[in-house]
């Protein structure tokens, strides 16, 4: 979720205008609330949440300008599409590995 918050913030940053400012404000508010909540709940990985936020913001920042300018995400450079695919694959893979390791 924090990766999506970061990507949404980047989308607002790249889009600009009033819509972009409103999007940045909304995603920033949710991210700050989430990080504060992470401090309040014991056992929550704060570095994991912050890492997701930063990773999502970077991927969003890299992917959004190409998609907006060219009109299709498929026209992004192949290395960037591969990087985004690996990032998307790593989340469910980490859950599956955690379930195998810590499961009943």
C-alpha positions in Angstrom: 0.0 0.0 0.0 2.8 2.4 0.8 4.2 1.8 -2.7 0.9 2.8 -4.2 0.8 5.9 -2.0 4.3 6.9 -3.3 3.3 6.2 -6.9 0.1 8.3 -6.5 2.2 11.2 -5.1 4.5 11.0 -8.1 1.6 11.0 -10.4 0.3 14.2 -8.9 3.8 15.7 -9.1 4.1 14.9 -12.7 0.6 15.9 -13.7 0.8 19.3 -12.1 -2.0 21.9 -12.0 -4.7 21.9 -9.4 -5.4 18.2 -9.9 -1.8 17.4 -9.2 -1.6 19.5 -6.1 -4.8 17.9 -4.7 -3.5 14.4 -5.5 -0.1 15.2 -3.8 -1.8 16.6 -0.7 -4.1 13.5 -0.4 -1.4 10.9 -0.9 1.0 12.8 1.4 -1.7 12.9 4.1 -2.4 9.2 3.8 1.4 8.4 3.9 2.0 10.5 7.0 -1.0 8.9 8.7 0.3 5.5 7.8 3.8 6.1 9.1 2.5 7.6 12.3 0.2 4.5 12.7 3.2 2.3 12.1 5.0 3.9 15.1 1.9 3.3 17.3 1.6 -0.5 16.5 4.3 -2.8 17.9 5.9 -5.1 15.5 5.3 -3.1 12.3 8.3 -2.7 10.0 8.7 1.0 9.7 11.7 0.7 7.3 9.6 -1.6 5.1 6.8 0.9 4.9 9.2 3.8 4.2 11.0 1.6 1.6 7.7 0.9 -0.1 6.8 4.6 -0.1 10.2 5.6 -1.6 10.2 2.7 -4.1 6.7 3.5 -5.3 7.5 7.2 -5.6 10.6 6.4 -7.7 8.8 3.9 -10.0 5.9 6.3 -10.3 8.2 9.1 -11.2 9.9 7.0 -13.8 6.8 5.5 -15.4 4.4 8.4 -15.4 6.2 10.9 -17.8 6.5 8.3 -20.5 2.9 7.1 -20.2 1.6 10.7 -20.3 3.8 11.9 -23.2 3.4 8.8 -25.4 -0.1 7.7 -24.4 0.7 4.1 -23.6 2.6 2.4 -20.8 3.7 -0.2 -23.3 5.9 2.4 -25.0 8.2 2.7 -21.9 11.7 1.5 -22.3 12.0 -2.3 -21.9 14.3 -2.0 -18.9 11.8 0.2 -17.1 8.9 -2.2 -17.8 11.0 -5.1 -16.5 11.9 -3.1 -13.4 8.2 -2.4 -12.7 7.3 -6.0 -13.3 9.9 -7.2 -10.9 8.7 -4.7 -8.3 5.1 -5.9 -8.7 6.2 -9.6 -8.6 8.3 -9.1 -5.5 5.3 -8.2 -3.2 3.2 -11.4 -3.7 6.4 -13.5 -3.8 7.5 -12.1 -0.4 4.1 -13.0 1.1 4.3 -16.5 -0.3 7.8 -17.0 1.1 6.7 -15.6 4.5 3.8 -18.0 4.5 6.1 -21.0 3.7 8.5 -19.9 6.4 6.2 -18.9 9.1 3.1 -20.9 8.2 1.5 -23.7 10.3 
